[in-house]
């Protein structure tokens, strides 16, 4: 009986976490206005908008784009393309 109760409570707790995470992910997508955009379109939008709002960051790797805010959202990078970022250097880079 105890094992059954623990199993049921675990499912309820995990379900609650998943739903909250899904809501936070949706809020972040809405905040950035990236719902329904491809990975390439998201990268272009971030670049053309002049960056991301405070508390939100993005990292691009060879296989994925990761956007971090209240939650972390991962997007697969296209297999046939790559992204190069060039940071200007006067006295320092990445202020």
C-alpha angles and dihedrals in degrees: 000000000000092000091052092050092049091049092050093047091048091054091049092049093047092047090052091051093049093050093048091048090049091051092049090049091051091048091051092049090049092047090053093038092230101126110134095009123129121240090258092050091050092052091049092047093050090050096046094045090060096250138305132308120261115287093028125096137173132208126190121206131174092267106026150024114224122197116193125196127117084337136014119252120192126201125187115241117231110265094225098049140057137196127230121193120196119197116201117237123209104136099337140353128237102019 
